[in-house]
Amino acid sequence: MDKEQALEWHSVAKIGDMREDEPKPVRIGDRLIALYRIDGKIYATDDVCSHEFAMLSEGFIEGEEIECPLHQARFHIPTGQVRAAPATEDIPTFSVRVEGENIMVGVPTK
């Protein structure tokens, strides 16, 4: 199946809502998602750290990494890969597209 067909797209924010290197929390149903604007490109990951329940959107961006505000675990924003302990599990990332001023996030269909 085509990856694009397996996604359900949701409008979650406007481009004007995003600040460079400042995470923004959004919600799609029960799913908490963090949006990031890095060098003009928008990314989306789970907003919850894989180590303990902490909101990554409250963390600090350095380059392409987000640092968890609770225990300083770091994740690569474009891929979700763990870059620093204490986290050992990657975080999910989501497809993003911009339609006009709308930021759209694709979440897998059930």
BELNOR-V270882 format. One record per helix or strand of 3 or more residues. SS is the DSSP state (@ for helix, = for strand). FROM is the first residue (numbers start at 1). TO is the last residue. If there is no record, write none. Layout:
# BELNOR-V270882
ss | from | to
SS | FROM | TO
SS | FROM | TO
This chain:
# BELNOR-V270882
ss | from | to
@ | 3 | 6
= | 7 | 14
@ | 15 | 17
= | 24 | 28
= | 31 | 38
= | 41 | 46
@ | 56 | 58
= | 60 | 62
= | 65 | 67
= | 74 | 76
= | 82 | 84
= | 93 | 99
= | 102 | 108
